[in-house]
Amino acid sequence: MGRAVFTDLDGTLLGSDQQLSPANHDVLEVLGQQGILRVVVTGRSLFSCRRVLDRSFPIDLLVTSSGAGIFSFPDFELLFDQALTETEVSKSTKAITGPSNSSTDLAGLQPNWWLSVCRETTVAL
């Protein structure tokens, strides 16, 4: 049976300077030498990960956006992705833009303020 180590990126592998410490680097190298799969799981997007992970970063898999994308490393080959369908986006939008209850508006913002900003800046994919 294969073995794996799953770890967070920010504040776990990377320090506050967004660098991999020599000690963490050495541990990841030893795990790789022992045939243990090294998996980083992060809330960061792939774009954000690429800013802090160079191709020599000693991991095997990168899970981005809290599980929405899984990539091989270091070649960033997409192995799995999970996104909302057009129907799910439509239902979510309708739920958000439904009748507003002023008692639940955040920080005194006008009802649906953020969504109206999004509507003005949304482009078709």
Kinemage of the C-alpha trace (Angstrom):
@kinemage 1
@onewidth
@group {chain A} dominant
@subgroup {mainchain}
@vectorlist {calphas} color= white
{ca met a 1} P 0.000 0.000 0.000
{ca gly a 2} L 1.335 3.451 -0.917
{ca arg a 3} L 1.985 6.065 1.671
{ca ala a 4} L 1.465 9.813 1.464
{ca val a 5} L 1.979 12.939 3.514
{ca phe a 6} L -0.541 15.757 3.120
{ca thr a 7} L 0.382 19.228 4.317
{ca asp a 8} L -0.744 22.818 4.094
{ca leu a 9} L 1.432 25.401 2.395
{ca asp a 10} L 1.167 28.796 4.092
{ca gly a 11} L 2.334 28.850 7.688
{ca thr a 12} L 3.163 25.130 7.560
{ca leu a 13} L 5.730 24.486 4.838
{ca leu a 14} L 6.297 28.134 4.031
{ca gly a 15} L 7.276 30.615 6.697
{ca ser a 16} L 5.994 34.166 7.012
{ca asp a 17} L 8.590 35.104 4.387
{ca gln a 18} L 6.881 32.657 1.958
{ca gln a 19} L 10.073 30.604 1.774
{ca leu a 20} L 10.638 26.901 2.410
{ca ser a 21} L 12.967 26.488 5.376
{ca pro a 22} L 16.036 24.259 4.955
{ca ala a 23} L 14.622 21.878 7.593
{ca asn a 24} L 11.288 21.505 5.760
{ca his a 25} L 13.123 21.079 2.460
{ca asp a 26} L 15.240 18.279 3.927
{ca val a 27} L 12.186 16.472 5.341
{ca leu a 28} L 10.409 16.633 1.977
{ca glu a 29} L 13.511 15.295 0.237
{ca val a 30} L 13.782 12.355 2.653
{ca leu a 31} L 10.099 11.536 2.232
{ca gly a 32} L 10.587 11.466 -1.537
{ca gln a 33} L 13.625 9.208 -1.202
{ca gln a 34} L 11.501 6.827 0.870
{ca gly a 35} L 8.861 6.677 -1.863
{ca ile a 36} L 6.287 8.589 0.179
{ca leu a 37} L 3.973 10.745 -1.938
{ca arg a 38} L 4.290 14.419 -0.930
{ca val a 39} L 1.029 16.348 -1.354
{ca val a 40} L 0.480 20.038 -0.677
{ca val a 41} L -3.150 21.061 -0.118
{ca thr a 42} L -3.852 24.786 -0.154
{ca gly a 43} L -6.613 27.311 -0.517
{ca arg a 44} L -4.426 29.198 -2.977
{ca ser a 45} L -5.214 29.250 -6.680
{ca leu a 46} L -2.767 27.717 -9.138
{ca phe a 47} L -1.757 31.220 -10.202
{ca ser a 48} L -0.918 32.142 -6.606
{ca cys a 49} L 0.953 28.863 -6.041
{ca arg a 50} L 3.158 29.486 -9.049
{ca arg a 51} L 4.333 32.730 -7.435
{ca val a 52} L 5.816 30.881 -4.443
{ca leu a 53} L 6.641 27.378 -5.743
{ca asp a 54} L 9.506 26.978 -8.154
{ca arg a 55} L 9.910 23.790 -10.169
{ca ser a 56} L 12.488 22.428 -7.711
{ca phe a 57} L 10.029 22.496 -4.784
{ca pro a 58} L 10.169 18.883 -3.495
{ca ile a 59} L 6.533 17.733 -3.791
{ca asp a 60} L 4.644 15.333 -6.052
{ca leu a 61} L 1.075 16.664 -6.103
{ca leu a 62} L -0.461 20.089 -5.603
{ca val a 63} L -4.106 20.465 -4.538
{ca thr a 64} L -5.289 24.027 -5.153
{ca ser a 65} L -8.344 26.094 -4.316
{ca ser a 66} L -9.238 23.816 -1.391
{ca gly a 67} L -9.637 20.797 -3.650
{ca ala a 68} L -11.010 22.324 -6.844
{ca gly a 69} L -7.861 21.404 -8.773
{ca ile a 70} L -5.250 18.661 -8.436
{ca phe a 71} L -1.998 18.974 -10.380
{ca ser a 72} L 1.092 16.854 -10.810
{ca phe a 73} L 4.255 18.641 -9.794
{ca pro a 74} L 6.484 20.131 -11.150
{ca asp a 75} L 4.829 20.019 -14.588
{ca phe a 76} L 1.415 21.290 -13.376
{ca glu a 77} L -0.489 18.683 -15.395
{ca leu a 78} L -4.162 18.909 -14.432
{ca leu a 79} L -5.233 15.580 -12.923
{ca phe a 80} L -8.654 16.593 -11.556
{ca asp a 81} L -10.832 19.670 -11.444
{ca gln a 82} L -14.177 20.445 -9.883
{ca ala a 83} L -16.147 23.517 -10.841
{ca leu a 84} L -19.732 24.625 -10.527
{ca thr a 85} L -21.926 23.840 -13.502
{ca glu a 86} L -23.761 26.623 -15.305
{ca thr a 87} L -26.979 25.459 -13.591
{ca glu a 88} L -25.344 25.581 -10.144
{ca val a 89} L -24.014 29.078 -10.800
{ca ser a 90} L -27.447 30.211 -11.958
{ca lys a 91} L -29.187 28.766 -8.880
{ca ser a 92} L -26.560 30.325 -6.581
{ca thr a 93} L -26.933 33.705 -8.250
{ca lys a 94} L -30.713 33.578 -7.868
{ca ala a 95} L -30.352 32.668 -4.200
{ca ile a 96} L -27.987 35.584 -3.597
{ca thr a 97} L -30.033 38.135 -5.522
{ca gly a 98} L -33.313 37.119 -3.951
{ca pro a 99} L -35.300 39.428 -1.688
{ca ser a 100} L -32.975 41.191 0.709
{ca asn a 101} L -33.473 41.223 4.448
{ca ser a 102} L -31.939 44.444 5.730
{ca ser a 103} L -31.225 42.811 9.106
{ca thr a 104} L -28.756 40.455 7.407
{ca asp a 105} L -26.912 43.023 5.254
{ca leu a 106} L -23.221 43.062 6.047
{ca ala a 107} L -21.430 46.140 7.388
{ca gly a 108} L -24.239 48.464 6.379
{ca leu a 109} L -23.816 47.756 2.660
{ca gln a 110} L -26.809 48.195 0.446
{ca pro a 111} L -28.594 44.895 -0.326
{ca asn a 112} L -26.836 42.931 -3.064
{ca trp a 113} L -24.153 45.629 -3.441
{ca trp a 114} L -21.348 43.147 -4.172
{ca leu a 115} L -23.400 41.228 -6.714
{ca ser a 116} L -24.267 44.428 -8.571
{ca val a 117} L -20.541 45.185 -8.820
{ca cys a 118} L -19.929 41.649 -10.103
{ca arg a 119} L -22.684 41.976 -12.704
{ca glu a 120} L -21.060 45.131 -14.061
{ca thr a 121} L -17.668 43.423 -14.407
{ca thr a 122} L -18.668 39.902 -15.438
{ca val a 123} L -17.521 38.638 -18.818
{ca ala a 124} L -18.714 35.526 -20.616
{ca leu a 125} L -16.310 32.610 -20.482
